[in-house]
Amino acid sequence: MGLLERALQYKQRINETGKETLIDRIKGPAENDNKEEINIKKINIDEIDSLNQSISDKSNEFKNEIIKADNKIYEEINLIKKEEDIILFDEDDFQETKTEEIRQNDETIIKNSVEKKIAELSSFDKKGNEKNFQINKENILTDINGDSVKEESSVHDTGNIEAEIKENEMPEFNDFGTLFEIQKEFIKADTIEEVYSTILFSIMGQVGVSSVSIIASSPDDLKKWIIIDSHGIKISDNDIYWEIDNGILKILDTYKGVLDIEDLKNDNNLRDDYYKFTAVDARIIAPLMNEDKLVGAILVGEKINSEQFTMIELDFLQALSDISSSIIESLVLHERTSTELLGLRIEKEILSDVELFQNSLLNVSSINELEEVIRKNFYSLGLENYTIFMEDKIGSDYYPAYFEKEDMLGFSDSGFKIKKDNRLITFLINKKTSIILEGFNESSVIIDTFGRNRIVKMELFIAYPFLMSGKLSGFITIYKINSAVEIKDIDIRIQKINQFLFTYLYRVYELDPELNKYNDLTGMFYERIDSEIKHADEMNIPVSLVLLTIKNYKRFHDRFGQIELEKLFINIAEIIKSKLNAGDFAVKIDRSRFVIVLPGKEKRYSVMISNTIKNEIMEKYNTSDFKLLITSLNSVFPDDGKDLFSIMEVLE
């Protein structure tokens, strides 16, 4: 017969005499008060401790020692019975030889052994907890004898037992099974919003309160806290908010524990905050932390039965706050990591697209091939209508160099240009960054620049300027993108492409053999002068021109050689540049002549400048053996002519 079967038979016989055994005192899972929750899994005590940090380590140690003491006592009982040859579980021997006198002797032996064991164990407690052991001893003796076997002093003191139990009752919330089930719900949460819902559900289910709410920072203003989620209360005033930098929330951030706002209502500095919380039916406030910072708060309403919150209930709220704070911290970390990984993946894709475009540009050998590469790559990015404007080196205006193959805005062979003094150009230079212009079709700047016929074909207007040393070298404009592509995805790529595109384009222009078969540099210079004259006419200001000529440069060459002649022209150019102001410019139009253009300057100023330049050159090169012959002619618009040809004719 097995030990368990014999133990049960022993229990049955003792019960028939109207007494109980230790086995009768032990509740199995099916005898738990909560009949539904029988499928409870075993968990490590360290896991439970991590869920409820408010339970002191000493209390846990104390409870564990009690359990160990009970087990040791039970083992001691069996050892004593074996030593005295008392057979409790053999049915035949029990019927034939067991007498009432022997049973009483057995119990006396057991009693003495138990009291001795309890006396030994009670010595370990250093904080006056012997009373708990005394009570536990009485329970154990009752289990063995079936009657209350108390010491005489205890019998006279039975009226104080309830007071002793209440005095030594641990206030911490230690319903680990409940916390474990709640934690499982938290673990299922994928978002912070789901954590909030679990908090509301758990508090409403475990504590009878009128309402539960969650407050956190507003998406529009992080310093203002508003109600994010709520159960049991409806807020009609959307303007109710709290500030994290002061008031009760600041105290909560420092305290990091459960607060009862009734303890703060007499503080005049907190009076307004107190009324705000009571207005949303808040009585208890529990913190939600992330990296030791307050990221939210749980607002718990009044008890439904009008009772005060017990220490066990407050400890439950603290435990729930600790668990949910840990989950929120994990979710925030997970979200941050996911965002960083997504950013790295996007960055990798962007760099791949940009690198592909760069490699394509490096392999082009002609303008026609360059145009095809740009169209192909821009189309793959999702650009359906765009223009790349480049600076015209002659007049510094901007012309549409590249656009989609369909030419939706009709730039091809239109002679379309955007003047360098156009308000759009000025705006891009001052802005120095990409822009997306809302309501562009009503903008006078866009209407004046592109005309209404082109604007009606635009769905949006985005511009990406490319500036070097404050000078606008060109810009990209986008008017339509593929509906399957996000603007932000295009923006990230174009931002990077814009950083190198124009330097590539101008370099290809310089290297293209077809473009360099013929260069009209003089024509470019005269077009620039003509542009300055037209601008001066609009602004009603003068433009002065100076022509400097080295008359005897051939004799200088014969006397000093080619190298010295080249040095002469370099030095003259440096002297001229040193005398020019912002907006002025000069050019060497043949081997011995220099033209200086002075926008906004009158004739007398140009005469002074020309004389200064001549004197400085002659002072440097005139010697007793050789003297340079330099002449200067001056003309001014509009006094000497109304157009470029009449002005230049005066100089000739």
Residue, then its C-alpha position, 0 to 999 in steps of 0.5 A: m500500500g502506498l504512502l499516500e493511500r495510507a495517509l488518506q486512510y489515517k485521515q479518514r479514521i481521525n475524521e470519524t472521531g470528529k477531529e481534523t488532521l494537517i491534511d484537512r487544513i491544506k487546500g488544493p487548487a480545486e478548493n481555492d476560493n476562485k473556482e474558475e482560475i484553476n489553470i495556474k502555471k508555476i512561476n519563479i519567485d524572482e519573476i513575481d518579485s520583479l512585478n511587485q517591487s513594493i513588497s519588502d525583501k524581509s517580508n518575503e524571507f519571513k513568509n518563506e521561512i514560515i513555509k519551510a518551518d511547516n515542512k520541517i515540522y511535518e517531517e519531524i512528526n514522521l521521524i518521531k513516530k518512527e523512532e517510537d515505533i508508532i505505526l499510524f498508517d498500517e490498517d491491520d496493526f491499527q485495529e488490533t493493537k492501537t489503544e486510546e492510551i497509546r494515541q494520547n502518548d503519541e500526541t504528547i510526544i508530537k506536541n513536545s517535539v513541535e513546541k521544541k522545533i517552533a522555539e528553535l525557529s522563533s529565535f531567527d526573527k529580529k523584529g519582534n515577529e514571535k507572535n506570528f510564530q505563536i499563532n502559527k504554533e497554535n494552528i499546527l497543534t490544532d491540526i494534530n490534535g483536532d482541538s485547540v491545544k494552547e498554553e495556559s497563558s494563551v488561553h487567557d489572552t485569546g481576546n487579543i489574538e485578532a488584534e495581534i493578527k491585525e498588527n502583524e498583517m503585511p499591507e503589501f499587495n501580494d496577490f501574485g496570481t492576479l498580477f501574473e494574469i494582468q502581466k500576461e495581458f500587458i505582454k500581449a500589447d503591441t502599442i502603448e494604447e493597448v497598454y492603456s486599455t489593459i490598465l483601465f480594464s484591470i483597475m475597473g475589474q479589481v478595484g471598485v471605483s467610479s472611473v479610471s483615466i490615463i493622461a499623457s502629453s498632447p501630440d501638439d504640445l509635449k508640455k501640455w498633458i491631456i486625457i488620452d483614454s478613459h473609462g467611466i467618465k466623459i469629458s465635455d471640456n476639451d480645454i482641460y489640460w495639465e502642465i508637466d513642469n509644475g503643480i501636482l504632476k511635477i510632484l508626481d514626477t519627483y515622488k514616483g509613487v501613488l498619490d492621494i490628491e486629498d493630501l494636497k488639497n490644502d496647499n494653496n499653490l496646488r489649488d487650481d491643479y487640485y480642482k482640475f483633477t477633481a473635475v475629471d473625477a480623480r482621487i488617486i494618481a499613479p505614475l507611468m515612467n519611462e527611463d525614470k521620467l514621467v510619461g503618463a499618469i493613471l487617474v483613479g476615481e472614488k470608491i463606489n462603496s464610499e469607503q477609503f482606499t485600503m493599503i492593499e488596494l493602494d499597493f495594487l495600484q503601485a504594483l500595476s503602475d510598476i508593471s505597466s511602466s516596464i511594459i511602456e519602457s519596453l514598447v518605447l524602446h522597441e518602437r525607437t529601435s524599429t524606427e531606427l532600423l526603418g530609417l537605416r533601410i530607407e537610407k540604404e535604398i536612397l543611397s542605392d538610388v543616388e549612387l545609381f544616378q551618379n554612376s550613370l552620369l559619370n558614364v555619359s559622353s555627350i549632351n544627348e546621352l546626359e539628357e536620356v540618363i536624367r529622364k530615365n532616372f527621374y522617371s524611376l523616382g516617380l517624377e512625371n512633370y519637372t524642369i531642371f533650370m540652369e544658369d545661362k553663362i552669358g546673361s546669368d538668366y535661367y533657362p529650362a535645360y532638361f524636362e520630361k520627354e512629353d514636355m507638358l509645359g511646352f518649354s522646347d524651342s520656346g525661348f523661355k527664360i527666367k530673368k536673374d532679377n525675377r522675384l522667384i529667383t530672389f526668393l530661392i536665393n534668400k530661402k537657400t532651401s527646398i520649398i513646396l509652395e501651397g496655393f501656387n496657382e494663386s501666387s502672383v510670382i508664379i503666375d508672372t514667371f510661368g504664365r497661367n497657361r502653364i500653371v493650369k497643367m501643374e498639380l504642385f510646385i516644389a523647388y530645389p535650389f542649388l547655391m554655391s557661395g551664395k550664387l544660384s547655379g540652378f534649381i529643380t522644379i517639380y509639378k507632378i509626381n506619380s500617385a503611387v509615390e509619396i512626396k517625402d520619398i521623392d524629397i529625400r532623394i532629390q535633396k541628395i541628388n541636388q547636391f551634386l547634379f549641377t556640378y556634373l552638368y556644368r562639367v559635362y558641358e565643358l567636356d562635350p566636344e560638340l559644344n566646344k567646337y565653337n565658342d562665341l565668348t565675345g558674344m556672351f560678353y556683349e549679351r551680358i552688357d546688353s542685359e545690364i543696360k536693359h536692367a538699368d533702363e528699368m531701374n532708371i540708373p546709368v551704366s558706365l563703360v571704360l575701354l583700356t588699350i595697350k598701344n605698344y604691346k608688340r614692342f613690349h613683346d619684342r623687347f622682353g619676350q612672350i613670358e613677360l608679356e603674359k605676366l603684363f596682362i595678368n598684372i593688368a587684370e589683377i589691378i583692374k579687379s582690385k578696383l571693382n566693386a560688387g556688380d562691376f565686371a571686366v573682360k579682355i576682348d582681344r590681346s591688348r584691350f580691356v572693357i570695364v562695365l560699371p552698372g549704376k556708376e556715372k561717367r565722372y566715376s568711370v573717368m576716375i577709375s580709368n585714370t587710377i588704373k592707368n597710373e598704377i600700371m605705368e608706375k609699375y612698368n615704366t622705366s628709363d628704357f621703356k614706357l607703356l602707352i595706355t589709352s582710355l575711353n569712357s561712355v555712359f548709358p543713357d547719355d552717350g546712347k540708348d542701346l549697346f551698339s551706340i554705347m560701344e560705338v563711342l568707345e571705338 
